[in-house]
Amino acid sequence: MIKTYLSHSRAILALGLPLMGSHLAGMLLHVTDTVLMGRYGVAELAAVTLAGSCFFIVFILGSGFAQALMPLVAVAVGKGDETEVRRDARMALWLSLGFGLVCYPVFWTSGAWLLALGQEPKVAQLAQDFLRIAGPGMAPALLVMALKSYLSALGRTQVVLWVTLGAVLVNLSLGWMLIFGHWGAPELGVRGAALATLMVQWVTFVIMGVYAHYQPSLRRFGLFTRFWRIDVAALGRVFRLGWPIGMTGLAESGLFAGAALMMGWVSTVALAAHGIAMQVAALAFMLHLGLSNAATVLAGRASGAGDVRGLRQIAVTSIGLSFLLCVVGIALFLALPVAIAALFLDTTHPEAPEILSLCTRLLALAALFQLGDAMQVMALGLLRAIRDTRVPMWAAAFSYWGVGIPTSALLGFTFGLGAEGIWLGLCIGLLFASTSLMARFWMRAPRV
């Protein structure tokens, strides 16, 4: 039995480590903007934090179709059905492209509704400047997500990692040039950060698309051959599995975006500290997301092949690995909060000491919700492997919006705990979600 679990651990890590790296690299695309803007100005940092949260919410909603592709392809591979792989992948790309195109008006009018949500006029205007420029990058960002799911489910995780790492380096270089006006470029500030992000997203899509189409071992799938031919059955299959995934992600990301909005009501300093602490917590979360993706692929293949025992063993192994990562993350957050927070801020800025002080307290609370955050994403990954997405959507929505947001507001404002109270509410919502979703998986998982 021990050998069996060790074998599953090796398989999960072989698939999961590159995915963890690629998710970290993808997160670094946003972190580089935060680091650069933290050295440009506090208002600009707050605006990019807010705009990034808004962009991410819309992205998460639209990425449900791309995320649905991973278990669909994994199950098809388990059944040995290559035709279904191609059909599902094409329709996931269709749905991702369509969503990316229709959501742009939300970004164009963002300044008005950010003001309506109580944000400071200067921050709202800068956030709108960012979103108007970065908005056309939603379509390639979603298409890249679909291609990542397709390649990952086929075991091509290394290319996903290296392309994403390359994108980070390009984004850092372009951002440094366009934000501060180096190398003869104009100093564009927030607009420069948005333009760099937009350029990187389109280049990344072209590179990954070329690889997926021309890589010799993948040519048999003919991913882009007769791409515009509609496949109603596959379109419906991807849509039915994908929209609850998108709504689940919206519920979770909405929890954090709601926290960002409430932080804006506290102060600009609180919003800036929240942005830094959230970036750090999100980087740790990417590790668990990579393991969750690997669990989805391997458990999906086991499900497609009818291997019930293997599916349950993969679930136990992936949860155990995620728990070990939690222990390491909690230790780092508690031991090195000041050193971690200082990486994201110009410590010579007059408001830096206040931001750092608050940020270290928020990181202590981030350590508290590491376990809940990790377990809920593991449960979601395993549930998707068995194509169970609708009930988890409702469970997540209640946990985040019925428990998390009201608790944050209650503790932050009614009980006067401010920023720390808002984050404590996040912890409670995540712990509630992890408990309910894990219970759902073990009730729904096939039994030997």
Buried (B, 14 or more C-beta within 10 A) or exposed (E): EEEEBEEBBEBBBEBBBBBBBBBBBBBBBBBBBBBBBBBBBBBBBBBBBBBBBBBBBBBBBBBBBBBBBBBBBBBBBBBEBEEBBBBBBBBBBBBBBBBBEEBBEBBEEBBEEBBEBEBBEEBBBBBBBBBBBBBBBBBBBBBBBBBBBBBBBBBBBEBBBBBBBBBBEBBBBBBBBBBBBEEEBEEBBBBBBBBBBBBBBBBBBEBBBEBBBEBEEBEEBBBBEEEEEEBEEBBEBBBEBBBBBBBBBBBBBBBBBBBBBBBBBBBBBBBBBBBBBBBBBBBBBBBBBBBBBBBBBBBBBBBBBEBBEBBBBBBEBBBBBBBEBBEEBBEBBEEEBEEBBBEBBBEEBEBBEBBBEBBBBBBBBBBBBBBBBBBBBBBBBBBBBBBBBBBBBBBBBBBBBEBBBEBBBBBBBEEEBBBBBBBBBBBBBBBBBBBBBBEBBEEBBEEE
